[in-house]
């Protein structure tokens, strides 16, 4: 992404979970996997990390580094290639045929149903 493009850091993919090891909530950001923030409440963890991400993005902008585009604003074509072994390919093709759907439809349904 261009360093001159303004990034709305609120659009990054934040997550807050409980850390049993730290006995605190930990906030993480998918686009910045090396950053995290610990706090006693989920709200404080998220607020701390959002402020840190704002600072990091500002520093990156000042030094001319490429700033990650938020996953939420990226364009996805809906296509990707997958390499798999011949045996698995055959098994999936058979299962798709048994359900009277294309291999693509069958695999898409399986992926959508995965936990």
ABEGO torsion letter per residue (X at the ends): XBAABBBBAAABBBBBBBBAAAGBBBBBBAABAABBBBBABAAAAAAAAAAAAAAAAAAAAAAGBBBBBBAAABBBAGBBBBBBBAAAAAAAAAAAAAAGBBAAAAAAAAAAABX
